[in-house]
Amino acid sequence: MIFSVSALLTFAQTGGQTDSQASEGSVYSSFGVGLPVDFGSSSARGMGLNGTSYIEPFVPSLANPAHWGHTVYGMASGDVGITNYSSEDNFGSAKHSNLSISHFQVQLPIYKGKLGVSASFTPYTRTAFETIETGSRVIGSGNTRNTLDFRTETLGSGGISRYEFGVGWKINNTIAVGYAASLVSASIDNRVFTEISDVNEVNNFAPVNFTLQNSGSGFGQRAGVYLEFPSLLNENDRLSIGTSVTFPVKIDARRTQERVFNSNDSDQLEEDENQIAEGTVELPLGINAGVTYNPSNKYGITVEGLFEQWSGYSNELRSTRNTSFTDRLKIGTGMKFYPFASGSDKFLSQFKYSVGATYDTGHLEVNGEDINTLMFSAGLGLLSPNSNSSIDISLEYGFRGTNSQNLVKEDIWGVNVSLNLAELFFFRPKLQ
């Protein structure tokens, strides 16, 4: 059985016994507003990075708003992925998976290679989990003493999404800057279904079904700088540096409860909905920076870091017992190899290759334990024979969490497929 921290705390206080099994998504997405989602570009995903410090000319980028100033052709991208989890604690194990669409983006030039814009939809956080808790509780005393068995299933879904529009400006051959504004929308549902049975069959209890809905919206901003230095050690090499900043976001949010009660004496359902909380959710400051060195057009090495100040996160709608939010640091490195850049016509030269590894300290501390993640990534890009469009396939494998303190350790592996459309000639830049 997979133990839920919150369930253990609740029934330890009431004198009951409980087991809990997680069966979908990551159990750690049940905390706060879900797990942070990192995405910059499909080509960088194969290294496990966002790609804030390098540009691939025919692949759209969300990693750094300054990249949009280098846009030459109209481009669009979208993707779908599946992530599988093997969860284990000191009492048992479970396997589960989650299918998701990570992003959609359109990137267009206004002035070729100087001024570009981007419109996109991306997840900011994601909640996807299911827990099943079973146990018993003693009520009453003496002749009225009775034991109740219960089974509670909780299904969490949703997250925080970002609808963004931005512009990038290439000031000169060395520096580009960018800015983006976004509508940040929260929609997180926790559906709870509880069945209670009387061991002595004295009382008859009806099941209770209710949903806690957390929703709200706010205004987000990002800014970025991109520097490029060609011909440092030879005429074909290039050094690039990129930094992007995600500013804190305040979401005006509310929490409602929708309850459905099924009486055992009839087939009638009673339903009600009421607002139980209203307040502000504050998302943290984030800084993403990286350095990429290309010895030639065929090779590239990237080192990247991401800092998010989750110690400044606050949520007036939810309390998190025995859990604290800590500053998150994610560091990683990766390599890319594009043999087609040399003009080779060999079969294996018609692909893009990438590999990388990251270590993430995480933003959660549960029962005194940091929930960190180690991830390894690899990517393969398939080039279109008739255009500069491509398909990027990325694989990842890693570990999250720990078995200590009755917590859950997760083995994670995932596959993501991105379609990158380039040279969209239906859009004609207004300025040349």
C-alpha positions as CSV (number, residue, x, y, z in Angstrom):
1,M,0.0,0.0,0.0
2,I,1.1,3.6,-0.7
3,F,0.7,5.7,2.4
4,S,-0.7,9.3,2.2
5,V,0.9,11.7,4.6
6,S,-2.3,13.7,5.1
7,A,-4.3,10.5,5.8
8,L,-1.8,9.2,8.4
9,L,-2.0,12.5,10.3
10,T,-5.8,12.7,10.3
11,F,-6.4,9.2,11.6
12,A,-3.5,9.2,14.0
13,Q,-5.4,12.1,15.8
14,T,-8.8,10.3,15.7
15,G,-7.6,6.9,16.9
16,G,-8.4,5.1,13.6
17,Q,-6.3,3.0,11.3
18,T,-5.9,3.7,7.6
19,D,-4.1,2.6,4.5
20,S,-3.8,4.6,1.3
21,Q,-2.9,3.7,-2.2
22,A,-1.9,6.1,-5.0
23,S,-3.0,4.9,-8.4
24,E,-2.6,7.8,-10.9
25,G,-0.1,10.5,-11.6
26,S,2.3,11.7,-8.9
27,V,1.2,11.8,-5.3
28,Y,3.4,14.9,-4.8
29,S,1.1,16.9,-7.1
30,S,-1.5,16.8,-4.4
31,F,0.4,19.5,-2.4
32,G,-0.2,23.2,-2.9
33,V,-1.1,24.0,-6.5
34,G,0.6,21.0,-8.0
35,L,4.0,20.2,-9.4
36,P,5.8,22.9,-11.4
37,V,5.9,22.3,-15.2
38,D,9.2,23.2,-17.0
39,F,9.1,23.7,-20.8
40,G,11.2,25.9,-23.1
41,S,11.4,24.2,-26.5
42,S,11.0,20.7,-27.9
43,S,14.7,20.6,-29.0
44,A,15.9,21.4,-25.5
45,R,13.5,18.9,-23.9
46,G,15.8,16.1,-25.3
47,M,18.5,17.4,-22.9
48,G,16.0,17.9,-20.0
49,L,16.6,21.7,-20.2
50,N,14.5,24.7,-21.1
51,G,17.0,26.1,-23.6
52,T,17.1,29.7,-22.5
53,S,20.6,30.2,-23.9
54,Y,20.4,28.8,-27.5
55,I,18.2,29.2,-30.5
56,E,17.3,26.6,-33.1
57,P,16.1,28.6,-36.2
58,F,13.2,26.4,-37.2
59,V,11.9,25.4,-33.8
60,P,9.7,27.8,-31.8
61,S,11.0,28.7,-28.3
62,L,9.2,29.7,-25.0
63,A,12.4,29.5,-22.9
64,N,13.4,33.1,-23.3
65,P,11.2,36.0,-24.7
66,A,14.4,37.5,-26.3
67,H,14.6,34.6,-28.7
68,W,11.6,35.9,-30.6
69,G,13.7,38.8,-31.9
70,H,15.6,36.3,-34.0
71,T,12.5,35.0,-35.8
72,V,12.8,34.7,-39.6
73,Y,10.0,32.4,-40.5
74,G,6.5,31.8,-39.2
75,M,6.5,28.7,-36.9
76,A,4.1,26.7,-34.8
77,S,4.5,23.8,-32.4
78,G,2.5,21.5,-30.1
79,D,3.1,18.3,-28.3
80,V,1.6,15.3,-26.5
81,G,3.3,13.1,-23.9
82,I,2.8,10.2,-21.5
83,T,4.5,9.8,-18.2
84,N,4.6,6.6,-16.2
85,Y,5.1,6.3,-12.5
86,S,6.2,3.4,-10.4
87,S,5.5,4.4,-6.8
88,E,6.9,2.6,-3.7
89,D,6.9,3.1,0.0
90,N,7.8,0.8,3.0
91,F,4.5,-1.1,2.6
92,G,4.0,-1.8,-1.1
93,S,4.0,-0.4,-4.6
94,A,1.8,0.8,-7.4
95,K,2.1,1.7,-11.1
96,H,0.2,4.4,-13.0
97,S,0.4,6.9,-15.9
98,N,-0.7,10.3,-17.1
99,L,-1.3,11.6,-20.6
100,S,-1.0,15.3,-21.2
101,I,-0.7,18.0,-23.8
102,S,2.1,20.3,-22.7
103,H,1.9,23.4,-25.0
104,F,0.8,25.1,-28.1
105,Q,2.7,28.1,-29.6
106,V,2.7,30.2,-32.7
107,Q,5.8,32.4,-33.4
108,L,5.9,34.9,-36.2
109,P,8.3,37.6,-37.6
110,I,7.1,41.2,-37.8
111,Y,10.5,42.4,-39.1
112,K,12.6,39.4,-40.3
113,G,15.4,38.6,-37.9
114,K,14.8,41.8,-35.9
115,L,11.3,41.8,-34.4
116,G,9.0,38.8,-33.6
117,V,6.0,37.9,-31.6
118,S,4.7,34.8,-29.8
119,A,1.3,33.6,-28.7
120,S,1.1,30.4,-26.6
121,F,-0.7,28.2,-24.1
122,T,1.4,26.4,-21.5
123,P,0.8,24.7,-18.1
124,Y,2.4,26.5,-15.1
125,T,1.7,23.7,-12.6
126,R,-0.1,20.3,-13.0
127,T,-2.2,18.3,-10.5
128,A,-2.9,14.7,-11.4
129,F,-3.3,12.1,-8.7
130,E,-5.7,9.5,-7.3
131,T,-5.5,8.1,-3.8
132,I,-7.6,5.4,-2.2
133,E,-7.7,5.3,1.6
134,T,-9.2,2.5,3.6
135,G,-9.5,2.1,7.4
136,S,-11.6,1.9,10.5
137,R,-12.7,4.1,13.3
138,V,-14.3,3.4,16.7
139,I,-17.2,5.5,17.7
140,G,-19.3,5.6,20.9
141,S,-18.6,3.7,24.1
142,G,-20.1,1.0,26.3
143,N,-23.3,-0.5,24.7
144,T,-23.2,2.1,21.9
145,R,-19.6,1.3,21.0
146,N,-19.3,0.5,17.3
147,T,-16.6,0.1,14.6
148,L,-17.0,1.8,11.2
149,D,-15.1,0.8,8.1
150,F,-14.6,3.4,5.5
151,R,-13.1,3.7,2.0
152,T,-12.3,7.2,0.6
153,E,-11.2,7.8,-3.0
154,T,-9.7,11.2,-3.9
155,L,-9.1,12.2,-7.5
156,G,-7.1,15.4,-8.2
157,S,-6.9,17.1,-11.6
158,G,-6.2,20.4,-13.2
159,G,-3.5,22.9,-12.4
160,I,-2.5,26.5,-13.3
161,S,-2.3,27.5,-17.0
162,R,-0.7,30.4,-18.8
163,Y,-2.1,32.2,-21.9
164,E,0.8,34.4,-23.1
165,F,1.5,36.9,-25.7
166,G,5.0,38.6,-26.1
167,V,7.4,40.4,-28.3
168,G,11.2,40.0,-28.9
169,W,13.6,42.6,-30.3
170,K,17.1,41.9,-31.7
171,I,18.8,45.2,-30.9
172,N,22.0,44.3,-32.8
173,N,24.1,41.2,-33.6
174,T,25.0,40.7,-30.0
175,I,22.0,41.4,-27.8
176,A,18.3,40.8,-28.0
177,V,15.6,41.5,-25.4
178,G,12.0,40.3,-24.9
179,Y,8.9,40.8,-22.8
180,A,5.7,38.7,-22.4
181,A,2.4,39.3,-20.6
182,S,0.0,36.5,-19.7
183,L,-3.3,35.6,-18.2
184,V,-2.6,33.0,-15.5
185,S,-5.7,30.8,-14.8
186,A,-6.1,28.3,-12.0
187,S,-8.5,25.4,-12.0
188,I,-7.9,22.6,-9.6
189,D,-10.5,20.0,-8.6
190,N,-10.3,17.4,-5.8
191,R,-13.2,14.9,-6.1
192,V,-13.8,12.9,-2.9
193,F,-16.1,9.8,-2.7
194,T,-16.5,8.1,0.7
195,E,-18.3,4.9,1.6
196,I,-18.9,4.0,5.3
197,S,-20.0,0.5,6.5
198,D,-21.1,-0.6,10.0
199,V,-19.2,-3.7,11.1
200,N,-22.1,-4.7,13.4
201,E,-24.6,-3.8,10.7
202,V,-26.6,-1.7,13.2
203,N,-26.5,1.6,11.2
204,N,-27.0,2.2,7.5
205,F,-24.7,5.0,6.1
206,A,-25.2,6.6,2.7
207,P,-22.1,7.4,0.6
208,V,-21.0,11.0,0.3
209,N,-19.6,12.5,-2.9
210,F,-18.2,16.0,-3.0
211,T,-15.8,18.1,-5.0
212,L,-13.5,20.9,-3.8
213,Q,-13.0,23.4,-6.7
214,N,-10.2,25.9,-6.6
215,S,-10.3,28.6,-9.3
216,G,-9.0,32.1,-10.0
217,S,-6.9,34.2,-12.3
218,G,-4.1,36.7,-12.3
219,F,-1.7,38.7,-14.4
220,G,1.8,37.3,-15.2
221,Q,4.9,38.8,-16.7
222,R,8.2,37.5,-18.1
223,A,11.3,39.2,-19.5
224,G,14.5,38.0,-21.1
225,V,17.9,38.8,-22.4
226,Y,19.9,36.9,-25.0
227,L,23.6,37.5,-25.9
228,E,25.5,35.9,-28.8
229,F,29.2,36.0,-29.4
230,P,30.4,34.4,-32.7
231,S,33.9,33.5,-33.7
232,L,35.6,33.3,-30.3
233,L,38.1,30.6,-30.8
234,N,37.6,29.9,-34.5
235,E,35.4,31.3,-37.3
236,N,32.7,28.7,-36.9
237,D,32.2,28.6,-33.1
238,R,29.7,30.6,-31.1
239,L,29.0,31.4,-27.4
240,S,25.5,32.3,-26.3
241,I,24.1,33.4,-22.9
242,G,20.5,33.7,-22.0
243,T,18.5,34.7,-18.9
244,S,14.8,34.9,-18.4
245,V,12.8,36.1,-15.4
246,T,9.3,35.1,-14.4
247,F,7.9,37.7,-12.0
248,P,5.7,36.7,-9.0
249,V,2.0,36.3,-9.8
250,K,-1.0,37.1,-7.5
251,I,-4.1,35.1,-8.2
252,D,-7.5,36.2,-6.9
253,A,-8.9,32.8,-6.1
254,R,-11.9,31.2,-4.5
255,R,-12.7,27.7,-3.2
256,T,-16.2,26.1,-3.6
257,Q,-17.6,22.8,-2.4
258,E,-20.1,20.8,-4.4
259,R,-21.7,18.0,-2.4
260,V,-23.9,15.1,-3.6
261,F,-25.7,13.0,-1.0
262,N,-27.3,9.7,-1.9
263,S,-29.8,8.4,0.6
264,N,-30.1,4.7,1.0
265,D,-33.8,5.0,1.6
266,S,-34.5,6.3,-1.9
267,D,-32.9,6.9,-5.3
268,Q,-33.0,10.7,-4.9
269,L,-29.9,12.8,-4.9
270,E,-29.4,15.9,-2.9
271,E,-26.9,18.4,-4.4
272,D,-25.6,21.7,-3.1
273,E,-22.8,24.1,-3.8
274,N,-21.3,26.8,-1.6
275,Q,-18.2,29.0,-1.5
276,I,-16.1,28.1,1.5
277,A,-13.1,30.3,1.1
278,E,-11.8,33.3,-0.9
279,G,-8.3,34.7,-0.9
280,T,-5.0,35.2,-2.7
281,V,-2.6,32.6,-4.1
282,E,0.9,34.1,-4.7
283,L,3.2,32.2,-7.1
284,P,7.0,32.7,-6.8
285,L,9.7,34.6,-8.6
286,G,11.6,32.4,-11.1
287,I,15.0,33.0,-12.8
288,N,16.3,30.7,-15.6
289,A,19.9,31.2,-16.9
290,G,22.2,29.2,-19.2
291,V,25.3,29.2,-21.3
292,T,25.7,27.4,-24.6
293,Y,29.0,26.8,-26.5
294,N,28.9,25.6,-30.1
295,P,32.3,24.6,-31.4
296,S,30.6,24.3,-34.8
297,N,27.1,24.2,-36.3
298,K,27.1,20.4,-35.6
299,Y,27.8,20.4,-31.9
300,G,26.5,22.2,-28.8
301,I,27.1,22.0,-25.1
302,T,24.7,23.7,-22.6
303,V,24.8,24.3,-18.9
304,E,21.6,25.7,-17.3
305,G,20.1,26.6,-13.9
306,L,16.6,27.4,-12.8
307,F,15.8,29.1,-9.4
308,E,12.3,29.5,-8.1
309,Q,11.6,31.2,-4.8
310,W,8.9,28.9,-3.5
311,S,9.6,30.0,0.1
312,G,7.6,33.1,-0.9
313,Y,4.6,31.0,-2.0
314,S,1.4,31.6,-0.1
315,N,-2.1,30.2,-0.4
316,E,-4.9,31.6,1.6
317,L,-7.3,28.9,0.5
318,R,-5.4,25.8,1.7
319,S,-3.3,24.9,4.8
320,T,-0.5,22.4,4.4
321,R,0.1,20.5,7.6
322,N,3.5,18.9,8.0
323,T,4.6,20.3,4.6
324,S,6.6,23.4,3.8
325,F,7.6,25.0,0.5
326,T,11.3,25.6,-0.1
327,D,13.3,27.5,-2.7
328,R,13.8,25.3,-5.7
329,L,17.0,24.9,-7.6
330,K,17.3,22.8,-10.8
331,I,20.7,22.4,-12.5
332,G,21.5,20.5,-15.6
333,T,23.8,20.0,-18.6
334,G,23.3,18.6,-22.1
335,M,24.8,18.0,-25.5
336,K,23.3,18.2,-29.0
337,F,24.6,16.8,-32.2
338,Y,23.2,17.9,-35.7
339,P,25.2,15.9,-38.3
340,F,23.1,17.2,-41.2
341,A,24.6,20.6,-40.6
342,S,27.8,19.4,-42.4
343,G,25.8,18.5,-45.6
344,S,26.1,14.8,-45.1
345,D,23.5,12.7,-47.0
346,K,24.0,9.5,-44.9
347,F,20.9,8.0,-43.3
348,L,22.0,8.6,-39.7
349,S,22.9,12.1,-40.6
350,Q,19.3,13.1,-41.2
351,F,18.4,13.2,-37.5
352,K,19.0,15.5,-34.6
353,Y,20.5,13.9,-31.4
354,S,20.5,15.2,-27.9
355,V,21.2,13.9,-24.4
356,G,21.3,15.5,-20.9
357,A,20.8,15.1,-17.1
358,T,19.3,17.4,-14.4
359,Y,19.1,17.5,-10.7
360,D,16.1,19.2,-9.1
361,T,16.0,20.0,-5.3
362,G,12.2,20.4,-5.6
363,H,9.9,22.9,-3.9
364,L,8.5,20.6,-1.2
365,E,9.7,19.5,2.2
366,V,7.4,16.8,3.7
367,N,8.0,15.4,7.2
368,G,11.4,17.0,7.1
369,E,12.4,15.4,3.9
370,D,13.2,17.3,0.6
371,I,11.4,15.9,-2.4
372,N,14.1,16.0,-5.0
373,T,14.3,14.6,-8.5
374,L,17.2,13.2,-10.6
375,M,16.3,12.9,-14.3
376,F,18.1,11.7,-17.5
377,S,16.9,12.7,-20.9
378,A,17.6,11.8,-24.6
379,G,16.1,13.2,-27.8
380,L,15.8,12.3,-31.5
381,G,14.7,14.8,-34.1
382,L,13.1,13.8,-37.4
383,L,13.6,16.2,-40.3
384,S,11.0,16.8,-43.0
385,P,12.5,16.0,-46.5
386,N,10.5,18.8,-48.1
387,S,10.8,21.7,-45.6
388,N,12.5,22.7,-42.4
389,S,9.6,21.3,-40.2
390,S,10.5,18.5,-37.8
391,I,9.2,16.1,-35.2
392,D,11.1,15.9,-31.9
393,I,10.8,12.8,-29.8
394,S,12.2,12.9,-26.2
395,L,12.6,10.3,-23.6
396,E,13.2,10.8,-19.9
397,Y,13.9,8.5,-16.9
398,G,14.5,9.4,-13.3
399,F,13.7,9.2,-9.6
400,R,11.7,11.5,-7.3
401,G,11.2,11.4,-3.5
402,T,12.2,8.9,-0.8
403,N,11.0,6.0,1.2
404,S,12.0,7.7,4.5
405,Q,9.3,9.0,6.9
406,N,6.6,6.9,5.3
407,L,6.9,8.9,2.1
408,V,6.8,7.7,-1.5
409,K,9.6,7.1,-3.9
410,E,8.7,7.4,-7.6
411,D,10.5,5.9,-10.6
412,I,9.5,8.0,-13.6
413,W,9.8,7.5,-17.3
414,G,8.1,9.4,-20.1
415,V,7.8,9.9,-23.8
416,N,7.0,13.2,-25.5
417,V,6.3,13.9,-29.2
418,S,6.4,17.5,-30.5
419,L,5.5,18.7,-34.0
420,N,7.4,21.8,-35.2
421,L,6.0,23.5,-38.3
422,A,8.4,26.0,-40.0
423,E,8.2,28.3,-43.0
424,L,4.6,29.1,-42.6
425,F,4.3,31.2,-45.8
426,F,0.7,32.0,-45.2
427,F,1.9,34.8,-42.9
428,R,3.6,37.7,-44.7
429,P,5.6,40.0,-42.4
430,K,4.3,43.5,-42.5
431,L,7.9,44.9,-42.3
432,Q,10.9,43.7,-44.3
